[in-house]
Amino acid sequence: MATATVHDRNTDQAAYWNGPAGRRWMERQDKQDVFLAPISELLLDRSHPEKGERVVDIGCGCGGTTIELAQRVAPTGYVLGMDISAPMLGRARERAPADLPLEFVLADATVHAFEPRRTDLLFSRFGVMFFADPVLSFANMRKALRVGGRLAFACWREPRNNPWMMVALQEAYKHVPRPPEVGPDDPGPFAFANEQRVRRILAEAGFSSIAMEVCDLTLDVAFGRGLEAAVSGALEVGPTSRALEGQPPEVMATVANAIRIAYAPLAKGDSIPLLASVWIVTAAGQ
């Protein structure tokens, strides 16, 4: 398997996303694209990619947003999709249309040698909350931006604002131990939930004109495929999946049934709509 040069404090994240978790995300790519489509559209709308622009998609995963960006900047623009997960990038390369101006690189944005002052837009859908030293990471990414270049990313707000994630997780915690409490500066899905922390990180990394927009929406945890699809999704990817790592089959079955019971009253046909909340963050690079 190809490997990337990774900052020594990001090695745990690299191991996680190149292991079984990365493969599960790869296998669920089509479902996750449907699930996250409302947020992708919000972020694309706020970031304004234009024809002819050069874009870097940080934490691009299986390439869904990279492809959408390339469609918007084509034919004269260019998009670089970057991730530390080789399995997910493998899927991205498989599905990328040959006629689009894009490529993918296995790399850690904290240490990657970006072409200086060539990029119009740094873009990320949930790919920037996992850096151990986010100031260092964003400062390195900022080097890629030309004068007048911009940053736009989506990140989750607090757990209490995201029932779509917490309903299943709380059911899991009734049957497995809670992990050690995560510190406010530790990498993770909610690492950028605090507005003041995000503003401080970006300011220290050299960004200006920082804006943070609250976007509340509804996400279908069943992907339009019914209750069992929702239960499988909770068990296979995301925080509930992490909480259940290493648990025996009987515990997994017990948690699956608990999630099933919790989700059932919330179903509307083949959908299970739950509330979600994100920050859409924008900033200027120079």
Backbone as CSV, one residue per row, in Angstrom:
resi,resn,N_x,N_y,N_z,CA_x,CA_y,CA_z,C_x,C_y,C_z
1,MET,0.846,-1.198,0.000,0.000,0.000,0.000,0.881,1.247,0.000
2,ALA,0.497,2.267,-0.802,1.234,3.522,-0.806,1.105,4.187,0.557
3,THR,2.137,4.920,0.932,2.116,5.642,2.196,2.443,7.103,1.955
4,ALA,1.968,7.941,2.865,2.219,9.371,2.772,3.197,9.786,3.849
5,THR,3.911,10.887,3.600,4.697,11.511,4.651,3.723,12.209,5.588
6,VAL,3.739,11.800,6.853,2.753,12.270,7.818,3.462,12.943,8.985
7,HIS,2.934,14.075,9.434,3.469,14.719,10.631,3.398,13.740,11.791
8,ASP,4.429,13.752,12.656,4.519,12.698,13.671,3.358,12.714,14.649
9,ARG,2.653,13.831,14.779,1.493,13.880,15.676,0.193,13.476,14.983
10,ASN,0.256,13.222,13.675,-0.927,12.797,12.935,-0.893,11.307,12.594
11,THR,0.082,10.572,13.137,0.226,9.167,12.745,-0.957,8.304,13.190
12,ASP,-1.555,8.608,14.338,-2.714,7.833,14.780,-3.882,7.990,13.814
13,GLN,-4.093,9.204,13.353,-5.165,9.428,12.384,-4.867,8.710,11.068
14,ALA,-3.614,8.747,10.634,-3.253,8.054,9.393,-3.505,6.558,9.516
15,ALA,-3.143,5.985,10.674,-3.367,4.557,10.882,-4.856,4.240,10.867
16,TYR,-5.652,5.078,11.486,-7.099,4.840,11.548,-7.715,4.863,10.152
17,TRP,-7.402,5.888,9.360,-8.046,6.040,8.062,-7.465,5.123,6.994
18,ASN,-6.337,4.487,7.288,-5.794,3.488,6.360,-6.113,2.058,6.796
19,GLY,-6.826,1.913,7.906,-7.209,0.606,8.411,-8.635,0.255,8.040
20,PRO,-9.267,-0.587,8.854,-10.641,-1.021,8.560,-11.629,0.133,8.419
21,ALA,-11.441,1.211,9.185,-12.379,2.339,9.090,-12.352,2.955,7.700
22,GLY,-11.163,3.165,7.165,-11.054,3.727,5.821,-11.690,2.832,4.777
23,ARG,-11.531,1.524,4.943,-12.142,0.599,3.990,-13.668,0.613,4.103
24,ARG,-14.179,0.750,5.336,-15.635,0.821,5.488,-16.195,2.079,4.830
25,TRP,-15.520,3.199,5.005,-15.968,4.432,4.347,-15.926,4.261,2.837
26,MET,-14.883,3.599,2.322,-14.779,3.367,0.891,-15.962,2.530,0.389
27,GLU,-16.285,1.483,1.133,-17.373,0.589,0.728,-18.738,1.271,0.805
28,ARG,-18.857,2.280,1.659,-20.128,2.978,1.821,-20.156,4.309,1.056
29,GLN,-19.259,4.481,0.126,-19.117,5.761,-0.560,-20.423,6.264,-1.159
30,ASP,-21.168,5.400,-1.846,-22.387,5.857,-2.505,-23.418,6.347,-1.494
31,LYS,-23.530,5.639,-0.369,-24.497,6.042,0.658,-24.073,7.353,1.321
32,GLN,-22.779,7.479,1.619,-22.306,8.696,2.279,-22.451,9.914,1.379
33,ASP,-22.279,9.735,0.072,-22.477,10.857,-0.839,-23.915,11.350,-0.794
34,VAL,-24.871,10.420,-0.757,-26.278,10.799,-0.657,-26.547,11.488,0.677
35,PHE,-26.018,10.906,1.741,-26.253,11.421,3.084,-25.735,12.845,3.253
36,LEU,-24.532,13.111,2.736,-23.892,14.406,2.948,-24.175,15.413,1.834
37,ALA,-24.979,15.027,0.853,-25.252,15.921,-0.273,-25.787,17.292,0.151
38,PRO,-26.707,17.394,1.136,-27.183,18.735,1.510,-26.070,19.650,2.016
39,ILE,-25.096,19.069,2.719,-23.993,19.881,3.232,-23.023,20.234,2.112
40,SER,-22.795,19.298,1.204,-21.939,19.595,0.056,-22.490,20.775,-0.730
41,GLU,-23.804,20.785,-0.950,-24.403,21.879,-1.714,-24.266,23.208,-0.987
42,LEU,-24.467,23.203,0.322,-24.276,24.424,1.105,-22.857,24.964,0.951
43,LEU,-21.895,24.069,1.103,-20.498,24.490,1.068,-20.082,24.945,-0.331
44,LEU,-20.539,24.261,-1.347,-20.243,24.685,-2.715,-20.848,26.046,-2.996
45,ASP,-22.050,26.282,-2.500,-22.700,27.572,-2.689,-21.925,28.693,-2.011
46,ARG,-21.430,28.437,-0.788,-20.739,29.495,-0.044,-19.299,29.715,-0.534
47,SER,-18.702,28.703,-1.142,-17.295,28.825,-1.545,-17.125,29.383,-2.954
48,HIS,-18.173,29.374,-3.759,-18.193,30.009,-5.083,-17.047,29.566,-6.009
49,PRO,-16.844,28.281,-6.232,-15.822,27.890,-7.208,-16.227,28.345,-8.604
50,GLU,-15.289,28.937,-9.311,-15.568,29.497,-10.635,-14.745,28.798,-11.702
51,LYS,-15.228,28.855,-12.935,-14.497,28.277,-14.053,-13.092,28.871,-14.112
52,GLY,-12.124,28.007,-14.310,-10.740,28.459,-14.438,-9.974,28.519,-13.136
53,GLU,-10.634,28.319,-12.000,-9.933,28.409,-10.724,-9.187,27.125,-10.394
54,ARG,-8.171,27.276,-9.555,-7.416,26.149,-9.025,-7.862,25.922,-7.577
55,VAL,-8.195,24.671,-7.244,-8.780,24.344,-5.943,-8.020,23.169,-5.334
56,VAL,-7.847,23.210,-4.014,-7.357,22.047,-3.259,-8.477,21.590,-2.344
57,ASP,-8.846,20.306,-2.463,-9.902,19.704,-1.643,-9.225,18.895,-0.540
58,ILE,-9.219,19.443,0.678,-8.507,18.841,1.803,-9.379,17.762,2.456
59,GLY,-8.788,16.583,2.677,-9.552,15.484,3.255,-10.663,15.059,2.316
60,CYS,-10.328,14.850,1.058,-11.337,14.635,0.011,-11.994,13.267,0.086
61,GLY,-11.430,12.330,0.858,-12.039,11.015,1.000,-12.187,10.298,-0.324
62,CYS,-13.398,9.853,-0.623,-13.665,9.089,-1.841,-13.921,9.965,-3.060
63,GLY,-13.678,11.262,-2.940,-13.619,12.127,-4.105,-14.905,12.768,-4.565
64,GLY,-16.007,12.602,-3.834,-17.267,13.183,-4.281,-17.208,14.684,-4.458
65,THR,-16.675,15.390,-3.466,-16.605,16.850,-3.577,-15.546,17.277,-4.597
66,THR,-14.482,16.505,-4.727,-13.454,16.834,-5.713,-14.038,16.811,-7.122
67,ILE,-14.842,15.804,-7.406,-15.469,15.694,-8.719,-16.434,16.855,-8.952
68,GLU,-17.226,17.196,-7.929,-18.158,18.314,-8.071,-17.410,19.621,-8.299
69,LEU,-16.338,19.820,-7.574,-15.534,21.029,-7.770,-14.964,21.085,-9.180
70,ALA,-14.441,19.944,-9.652,-13.841,19.911,-10.991,-14.872,20.217,-12.067
71,GLN,-16.102,19.760,-11.880,-17.155,20.067,-12.836,-17.421,21.566,-12.907
72,ARG,-17.237,22.253,-11.793,-17.519,23.688,-11.754,-16.366,24.534,-12.284
73,VAL,-15.129,24.066,-12.148,-13.994,24.869,-12.618,-13.543,24.487,-14.015
74,ALA,-14.049,23.367,-14.535,-13.680,22.914,-15.876,-14.150,23.934,-16.934
75,PRO,-13.512,23.960,-18.095,-12.420,23.073,-18.524,-11.028,23.618,-18.229
76,THR,-10.944,24.880,-17.823,-9.627,25.499,-17.698,-9.090,25.514,-16.275
77,GLY,-9.903,25.106,-15.298,-9.440,25.065,-13.918,-8.773,23.732,-13.587
78,TYR,-8.570,23.524,-12.284,-7.862,22.319,-11.842,-8.176,22.090,-10.367
79,VAL,-8.385,20.823,-9.984,-8.662,20.487,-8.591,-7.718,19.381,-8.147
80,LEU,-7.081,19.595,-6.995,-6.245,18.587,-6.360,-6.982,18.056,-5.143
81,GLY,-7.319,16.773,-5.148,-7.937,16.127,-4.005,-6.876,15.479,-3.145
82,MET,-6.894,15.772,-1.848,-5.827,15.330,-0.944,-6.431,14.607,0.255
83,ASP,-5.819,13.446,0.624,-6.275,12.709,1.794,-5.133,11.823,2.274
84,ILE,-5.229,11.367,3.562,-4.219,10.448,4.087,-4.672,8.999,4.004
85,SER,-5.880,8.753,3.455,-6.426,7.401,3.380,-6.221,6.814,1.992
86,ALA,-5.319,5.848,1.863,-5.093,5.202,0.577,-6.331,4.453,0.081
87,PRO,-7.065,3.720,0.948,-8.267,3.038,0.444,-9.297,4.004,-0.137
88,MET,-9.514,5.112,0.527,-10.512,6.053,0.045,-10.066,6.747,-1.235
89,LEU,-8.779,7.055,-1.330,-8.279,7.652,-2.569,-8.335,6.667,-3.724
90,GLY,-8.149,5.376,-3.418,-8.297,4.373,-4.463,-9.683,4.412,-5.073
91,ARG,-10.690,4.538,-4.211,-12.063,4.642,-4.704,-12.258,5.944,-5.466
92,ALA,-11.668,7.026,-4.996,-11.799,8.311,-5.683,-11.250,8.230,-7.107
93,ARG,-10.108,7.604,-7.260,-9.504,7.494,-8.594,-10.349,6.619,-9.518
94,GLU,-10.959,5.585,-8.959,-11.802,4.703,-9.764,-12.996,5.431,-10.360
95,ARG,-13.557,6.354,-9.599,-14.826,6.960,-10.014,-14.663,8.303,-10.706
96,ALA,-13.455,8.844,-10.761,-13.250,10.166,-11.340,-13.347,10.105,-12.870
97,PRO,-14.203,10.906,-13.495,-14.275,10.939,-14.955,-12.939,11.365,-15.560
98,ALA,-12.554,10.705,-16.606,-11.241,10.955,-17.208,-11.125,12.340,-17.826
99,ASP,-12.265,12.950,-18.161,-12.206,14.232,-18.863,-12.228,15.429,-17.931
100,LEU,-12.217,15.202,-16.618,-12.230,16.323,-15.689,-10.812,16.704,-15.274
101,PRO,-10.576,18.006,-15.022,-9.230,18.471,-14.654,-8.965,18.277,-13.162
102,LEU,-8.678,17.051,-12.771,-8.434,16.781,-11.355,-7.407,15.676,-11.199
103,GLU,-6.806,15.624,-10.025,-5.954,14.502,-9.643,-6.015,14.356,-8.131
104,PHE,-5.541,13.214,-7.663,-5.574,12.912,-6.240,-4.162,12.622,-5.747
105,VAL,-3.896,13.036,-4.502,-2.588,12.792,-3.910,-2.763,12.284,-2.484
106,LEU,-1.989,11.268,-2.136,-1.957,10.747,-0.774,-0.992,11.617,0.016
107,ALA,-1.523,12.419,0.933,-0.664,13.393,1.608,-1.330,13.905,2.878
108,ASP,-0.483,14.366,3.791,-0.903,15.032,5.022,-0.746,16.525,4.798
109,ALA,-1.852,17.264,4.857,-1.816,18.697,4.567,-0.951,19.473,5.548
110,THR,-0.623,18.883,6.694,0.238,19.558,7.668,1.646,19.737,7.143
111,VAL,2.117,18.794,6.336,3.517,18.807,5.897,3.663,18.775,4.386
112,HIS,2.579,18.670,3.644,2.679,18.588,2.188,3.319,19.848,1.620
113,ALA,4.183,19.656,0.626,4.849,20.785,-0.029,3.943,21.328,-1.127
114,PHE,3.029,22.199,-0.760,2.126,22.804,-1.735,2.893,23.713,-2.690
115,GLU,2.411,23.791,-3.930,2.945,24.804,-4.830,2.558,26.176,-4.269
116,PRO,3.522,27.030,-4.003,3.190,28.300,-3.346,2.415,29.254,-4.254
117,ARG,1.391,29.861,-3.653,0.637,30.955,-4.285,0.074,30.583,-5.656
118,ARG,-0.458,29.360,-5.753,-1.066,28.919,-7.016,-2.564,28.659,-6.883
119,THR,-3.066,28.566,-5.660,-4.421,28.081,-5.433,-5.388,29.230,-5.161
120,ASP,-6.574,29.143,-5.774,-7.616,30.145,-5.546,-8.476,29.803,-4.337
121,LEU,-8.701,28.493,-4.104,-9.649,28.071,-3.075,-9.140,26.827,-2.359
122,LEU,-9.049,26.912,-1.032,-8.874,25.743,-0.173,-10.256,25.337,0.317
123,PHE,-10.639,24.094,0.081,-11.999,23.633,0.310,-11.941,22.360,1.142
124,SER,-12.885,22.178,2.080,-12.924,20.924,2.829,-14.301,20.678,3.420
125,ARG,-14.832,19.500,3.160,-16.056,19.048,3.806,-15.667,18.035,4.876
126,PHE,-15.569,18.499,6.109,-15.262,17.654,7.271,-13.876,17.002,7.185
127,GLY,-12.916,17.676,6.571,-11.584,17.088,6.464,-10.522,17.782,7.283
128,VAL,-10.898,18.782,8.107,-9.876,19.574,8.785,-9.945,19.486,10.311
129,MET,-10.799,18.622,10.854,-10.969,18.585,12.315,-10.061,17.559,12.985
130,PHE,-9.203,16.914,12.216,-8.437,15.786,12.743,-6.940,16.073,12.850
131,PHE,-6.526,17.323,12.672,-5.117,17.686,12.800,-4.741,17.840,14.267
132,ALA,-3.610,17.259,14.655,-3.145,17.397,16.035,-2.684,18.826,16.325
133,ASP,-2.114,19.478,15.320,-1.655,20.868,15.473,-2.307,21.687,14.359
134,PRO,-3.560,22.084,14.538,-4.278,22.731,13.437,-3.690,24.071,13.011
135,VAL,-3.066,24.811,13.921,-2.449,26.073,13.514,-1.339,25.793,12.503
136,LEU,-0.493,24.818,12.806,0.578,24.443,11.883,-0.001,23.967,10.552
137,SER,-1.067,23.180,10.612,-1.664,22.634,9.394,-2.245,23.741,8.520
138,PHE,-3.018,24.639,9.120,-3.621,25.704,8.330,-2.576,26.691,7.821
139,ALA,-1.537,26.927,8.596,-0.466,27.815,8.119,0.219,27.212,6.898
140,ASN,0.410,25.899,6.906,1.014,25.245,5.750,0.085,25.307,4.539
141,MET,-1.202,25.074,4.760,-2.159,25.145,3.654,-2.242,26.557,3.076
142,ARG,-2.150,27.546,3.953,-2.264,28.941,3.482,-1.173,29.292,2.492
143,LYS,-0.018,28.629,2.595,1.076,28.890,1.643,0.656,28.623,0.205
144,ALA,-0.338,27.741,0.025,-0.775,27.395,-1.324,-1.585,28.506,-1.977
145,LEU,-2.177,29.394,-1.162,-3.120,30.374,-1.700,-2.419,31.546,-2.378
146,ARG,-2.928,31.914,-3.521,-2.462,33.130,-4.187,-2.983,34.339,-3.416
147,VAL,-2.482,35.513,-3.740,-3.024,36.745,-3.169,-4.500,36.850,-3.581
148,GLY,-5.357,37.034,-2.605,-6.787,37.074,-2.877,-7.459,35.721,-2.790
149,GLY,-6.685,34.664,-2.507,-7.256,33.332,-2.376,-8.082,33.198,-1.105
150,ARG,-8.863,32.128,-1.035,-9.826,32.007,0.060,-9.915,30.567,0.562
151,LEU,-10.481,30.453,1.736,-10.677,29.180,2.421,-12.171,28.999,2.687
152,ALA,-12.672,27.769,2.510,-14.060,27.468,2.874,-14.132,26.020,3.333
153,PHE,-14.707,25.793,4.523,-14.863,24.416,4.982,-16.108,24.276,5.851
154,ALA,-16.550,23.020,5.968,-17.666,22.674,6.840,-17.149,21.847,8.000
155,CYS,-17.665,22.103,9.199,-17.321,21.312,10.379,-18.564,21.206,11.266
156,TRP,-18.603,20.156,12.071,-19.769,19.933,12.923,-19.783,20.899,14.101
157,ARG,-20.969,21.319,14.503,-21.138,22.060,15.744,-21.245,21.068,16.910
158,GLU,-21.650,21.530,18.079,-21.605,20.721,19.291,-22.469,19.460,19.156
159,PRO,-22.117,18.400,19.912,-22.919,17.163,19.875,-24.395,17.399,20.120
160,ARG,-24.736,18.295,21.065,-26.155,18.508,21.371,-26.923,19.066,20.174
161,ASN,-26.219,19.663,19.218,-26.861,20.199,18.019,-26.933,19.174,16.888
162,ASN,-26.449,17.960,17.147,-26.373,16.945,16.100,-26.972,15.613,16.538
163,PRO,-28.291,15.584,16.742,-28.946,14.324,17.123,-28.723,13.203,16.118
164,TRP,-28.503,13.535,14.853,-28.293,12.490,13.848,-27.129,11.585,14.251
165,MET,-26.149,12.144,14.953,-24.985,11.391,15.377,-25.159,10.819,16.784
166,MET,-25.877,11.550,17.630,-25.889,11.217,19.050,-26.944,10.183,19.436
167,VAL,-28.027,10.061,18.680,-29.059,9.084,19.049,-28.461,7.684,19.112
168,ALA,-27.763,7.266,18.064,-27.164,5.929,18.044,-26.031,5.810,19.058
169,LEU,-25.237,6.864,19.195,-24.106,6.803,20.110,-24.562,6.640,21.553
170,GLN,-25.594,7.332,21.930,-26.097,7.207,23.305,-26.639,5.805,23.560
171,GLU,-27.239,5.181,22.577,-27.682,3.796,22.734,-26.483,2.869,22.918
172,ALA,-25.415,3.111,22.172,-24.219,2.280,22.306,-23.632,2.394,23.706
173,TYR,-23.627,3.610,24.262,-23.016,3.827,25.571,-23.797,3.160,26.702
174,LYS,-24.992,2.704,26.431,-25.726,1.934,27.435,-25.171,0.514,27.567
175,HIS,-24.326,0.108,26.611,-23.854,-1.277,26.573,-22.335,-1.414,26.496
176,VAL,-21.633,-0.321,26.208,-20.166,-0.356,26.166,-19.641,0.828,26.959
177,PRO,-18.424,0.733,27.492,-17.877,1.848,28.272,-17.672,3.094,27.407
178,ARG,-17.911,4.223,28.000,-17.580,5.475,27.322,-16.059,5.608,27.236
179,PRO,-15.544,6.123,26.127,-14.097,6.332,26.042,-13.675,7.470,26.960
180,PRO,-12.373,7.601,27.212,-11.912,8.757,28.000,-12.399,10.058,27.368
181,GLU,-12.734,11.003,28.219,-13.261,12.270,27.713,-12.239,12.951,26.824
182,VAL,-12.703,13.416,25.671,-11.827,14.088,24.707,-11.600,15.522,25.152
183,GLY,-10.345,15.948,25.126,-10.030,17.324,25.480,-10.503,18.297,24.416
184,PRO,-10.673,19.564,24.752,-11.204,20.543,23.801,-10.310,20.769,22.592
185,ASP,-9.018,20.442,22.710,-8.098,20.637,21.595,-7.728,19.336,20.893
186,ASP,-8.339,18.218,21.293,-8.006,16.930,20.687,-8.694,16.777,19.335
187,PRO,-8.031,16.108,18.369,-8.666,15.874,17.066,-9.919,15.023,17.213
188,GLY,-10.881,15.243,16.328,-12.106,14.458,16.350,-13.213,15.188,15.623
189,PRO,-14.373,14.549,15.443,-15.448,15.159,14.659,-15.953,16.484,15.224
190,PHE,-15.823,16.692,16.549,-16.326,17.925,17.157,-15.203,18.880,17.576
191,ALA,-14.010,18.660,17.042,-12.869,19.477,17.450,-13.022,20.942,17.067
192,PHE,-13.851,21.226,16.055,-14.045,22.609,15.613,-15.444,23.113,15.962
193,ALA,-16.071,22.520,16.958,-17.416,22.941,17.336,-17.435,24.322,17.973
194,ASN,-16.349,24.674,18.671,-16.292,25.935,19.404,-15.874,27.077,18.487
195,GLU,-16.739,28.057,18.346,-16.481,29.154,17.417,-15.208,29.910,17.745
196,GLN,-14.993,30.236,19.013,-13.817,31.018,19.374,-12.528,30.267,19.096
197,ARG,-12.546,28.944,19.303,-11.347,28.151,19.004,-11.036,28.190,17.511
198,VAL,-12.037,28.028,16.675,-11.808,28.046,15.229,-11.270,29.407,14.794
199,ARG,-11.862,30.459,15.302,-11.388,31.795,14.932,-9.934,32.001,15.369
200,ARG,-9.599,31.526,16.567,-8.226,31.678,17.053,-7.250,30.907,16.175
201,ILE,-7.576,29.673,15.843,-6.699,28.839,15.014,-6.440,29.503,13.670
202,LEU,-7.503,29.948,13.028,-7.337,30.540,11.703,-6.565,31.854,11.759
203,ALA,-6.835,32.660,12.776,-6.108,33.926,12.910,-4.623,33.673,13.150
204,GLU,-4.306,32.717,14.015,-2.900,32.403,14.287,-2.204,31.812,13.074
205,ALA,-2.966,31.158,12.194,-2.393,30.592,10.975,-2.266,31.618,9.860
206,GLY,-2.721,32.850,10.110,-2.525,33.923,9.146,-3.720,34.264,8.282
207,PHE,-4.887,33.694,8.562,-6.082,34.004,7.789,-6.762,35.251,8.337
208,SER,-7.538,35.888,7.481,-8.270,37.093,7.876,-9.708,37.000,7.352
209,SER,-10.509,38.004,7.678,-11.910,38.057,7.230,-12.639,36.746,7.527
210,ILE,-12.447,36.246,8.733,-13.013,34.953,9.128,-14.505,35.115,9.410
211,ALA,-15.319,34.265,8.787,-16.760,34.274,9.006,-17.229,32.859,9.284
212,MET,-18.175,32.721,10.230,-18.705,31.410,10.597,-20.227,31.488,10.594
213,GLU,-20.835,30.692,9.743,-22.286,30.689,9.569,-22.872,29.399,10.148
214,VAL,-23.854,29.539,11.015,-24.587,28.384,11.531,-25.564,27.902,10.460
215,CYS,-25.476,26.618,10.135,-26.419,26.032,9.181,-27.075,24.811,9.820
216,ASP,-28.352,24.936,10.131,-29.125,23.829,10.681,-29.890,23.157,9.547
217,LEU,-29.921,21.856,9.560,-30.585,21.114,8.499,-30.999,19.747,9.008
218,THR,-31.622,18.980,8.140,-32.060,17.628,8.471,-31.343,16.644,7.568
219,LEU,-30.793,15.580,8.166,-30.108,14.538,7.401,-30.854,13.226,7.572
220,ASP,-30.919,12.465,6.499,-31.604,11.172,6.514,-30.602,10.070,6.810
221,VAL,-30.596,9.571,8.060,-29.619,8.555,8.444,-29.910,7.203,7.803
222,ALA,-31.057,7.069,7.133,-31.392,5.827,6.428,-31.081,5.906,4.940
223,PHE,-30.648,7.067,4.445,-30.303,7.242,3.027,-31.488,6.903,2.117
224,GLY,-32.706,6.989,2.645,-33.870,6.615,1.859,-34.021,5.118,1.656
225,ARG,-33.309,4.312,2.474,-33.303,2.861,2.268,-33.883,2.081,3.442
226,GLY,-34.503,2.771,4.387,-35.206,2.072,5.445,-34.417,1.903,6.732
227,LEU,-35.113,1.330,7.724,-34.584,1.219,9.082,-33.289,0.423,9.147
228,GLU,-33.216,-0.712,8.476,-32.018,-1.543,8.578,-30.796,-0.849,7.985
229,ALA,-30.998,-0.049,6.946,-29.883,0.717,6.383,-29.364,1.732,7.386
230,ALA,-30.283,2.335,8.154,-29.876,3.306,9.170,-29.076,2.632,10.273
231,VAL,-29.505,1.473,10.714,-28.784,0.743,11.761,-27.402,0.341,11.268
232,SER,-27.317,-0.182,10.049,-26.016,-0.570,9.496,-25.078,0.622,9.395
233,GLY,-25.612,1.761,8.975,-24.780,2.948,8.855,-24.180,3.365,10.181
234,ALA,-24.981,3.326,11.239,-24.482,3.710,12.556,-23.388,2.759,13.038
235,LEU,-23.526,1.486,12.717,-22.566,0.490,13.194,-21.261,0.490,12.399
236,GLU,-21.301,0.977,11.161,-20.151,0.812,10.274,-19.249,2.029,10.181
237,VAL,-19.781,3.236,10.316,-18.954,4.440,10.209,-19.370,5.453,11.260
238,GLY,-18.452,6.356,11.600,-18.768,7.421,12.530,-18.488,7.078,13.987
239,PRO,-18.873,7.968,14.904,-18.545,7.809,16.322,-19.081,6.530,16.958
240,THR,-20.276,6.088,16.566,-20.802,4.853,17.146,-19.947,3.672,16.748
241,SER,-19.518,3.658,15.496,-18.620,2.597,15.028,-17.329,2.572,15.843
242,ARG,-16.776,3.751,16.099,-15.540,3.822,16.899,-15.772,3.307,18.312
243,ALA,-16.918,3.643,18.884,-17.218,3.214,20.257,-17.335,1.702,20.358
244,LEU,-17.683,1.052,19.256,-17.914,-0.392,19.275,-16.714,-1.207,18.796
245,GLU,-15.625,-0.544,18.448,-14.453,-1.280,17.944,-13.985,-2.311,18.970
246,GLY,-13.790,-3.552,18.496,-13.283,-4.618,19.350,-14.327,-5.319,20.190
247,GLN,-15.582,-4.915,20.095,-16.624,-5.547,20.895,-17.027,-6.895,20.279
248,PRO,-17.416,-7.869,21.115,-17.799,-9.188,20.595,-19.140,-9.129,19.861
249,PRO,-19.421,-10.136,19.044,-20.651,-10.126,18.233,-21.921,-9.961,19.043
250,GLU,-21.975,-10.565,20.244,-23.203,-10.461,21.015,-23.463,-9.029,21.488
251,VAL,-22.407,-8.300,21.796,-22.577,-6.896,22.172,-23.003,-6.075,20.956
252,MET,-22.375,-6.339,19.822,-22.757,-5.631,18.594,-24.232,-5.854,18.287
253,ALA,-24.697,-7.098,18.453,-26.104,-7.399,18.168,-27.029,-6.676,19.140
254,THR,-26.627,-6.608,20.402,-27.444,-5.920,21.404,-27.551,-4.434,21.094
255,VAL,-26.427,-3.829,20.732,-26.428,-2.405,20.405,-27.236,-2.154,19.130
256,ALA,-27.086,-3.026,18.150,-27.855,-2.870,16.914,-29.348,-2.862,17.202
257,ASN,-29.794,-3.757,18.073,-31.218,-3.803,18.389,-31.667,-2.558,19.150
258,ALA,-30.802,-2.061,20.033,-31.132,-0.837,20.774,-31.269,0.355,19.825
259,ILE,-30.367,0.444,18.858,-30.448,1.528,17.876,-31.710,1.370,17.035
260,ARG,-32.016,0.155,16.668,-33.223,-0.121,15.880,-34.475,0.365,16.619
261,ILE,-34.538,0.071,17.893,-35.693,0.487,18.688,-35.769,2.011,18.796
262,ALA,-34.605,2.651,18.942,-34.585,4.109,19.055,-34.969,4.792,17.739
263,TYR,-34.545,4.221,16.621,-34.818,4.823,15.322,-36.257,4.601,14.844
264,ALA,-36.828,3.459,15.182,-38.117,3.074,14.591,-39.200,4.144,14.717
265,PRO,-39.391,4.773,15.900,-40.460,5.783,15.998,-40.175,7.051,15.194
266,LEU,-38.923,7.216,14.764,-38.533,8.432,14.053,-38.674,8.293,12.539
267,ALA,-38.973,7.074,12.082,-39.013,6.802,10.647,-40.196,7.500,9.980
268,LYS,-39.945,7.974,8.773,-40.978,8.518,7.897,-40.830,7.791,6.566
269,GLY,-41.610,6.729,6.408,-41.427,5.879,5.246,-40.071,5.206,5.320
270,ASP,-39.297,5.308,4.246,-37.956,4.712,4.206,-36.865,5.674,4.671
271,SER,-37.250,6.814,5.181,-36.290,7.802,5.673,-36.379,7.923,7.192
272,ILE,-35.250,8.304,7.784,-35.220,8.630,9.211,-34.532,9.988,9.327
273,PRO,-35.296,11.061,9.250,-34.702,12.401,9.267,-34.363,12.836,10.686
274,LEU,-33.121,13.254,10.883,-32.684,13.743,12.187,-31.980,15.090,12.006
275,LEU,-32.047,15.904,13.036,-31.462,17.235,12.966,-29.939,17.171,12.976
276,ALA,-29.345,18.124,12.266,-27.892,18.268,12.211,-27.559,19.747,12.179
277,SER,-26.330,20.083,12.570,-25.918,21.481,12.550,-24.429,21.580,12.254
278,VAL,-24.074,22.445,11.324,-22.678,22.623,10.937,-22.315,24.106,10.965
279,TRP,-21.034,24.343,11.055,-20.474,25.653,10.730,-20.031,25.625,9.277
280,ILE,-20.366,26.654,8.522,-19.723,26.917,7.238,-18.743,28.064,7.491
281,VAL,-17.473,27.741,7.372,-16.409,28.684,7.739,-15.738,29.204,6.468
282,THR,-15.602,30.508,6.356,-14.890,31.095,5.235,-13.862,32.085,5.749
283,ALA,-12.795,32.256,4.983,-11.728,33.181,5.385,-10.905,33.558,4.166
284,ALA,-10.160,34.638,4.311,-9.253,35.083,3.265,-7.834,34.675,3.629
285,GLY,-7.074,34.291,2.622,-5.728,33.802,2.878,-4.674,34.873,2.983
286,GLN,-4.850,35.992,2.311,-3.807,37.018,2.294,-4.398,38.381,2.634
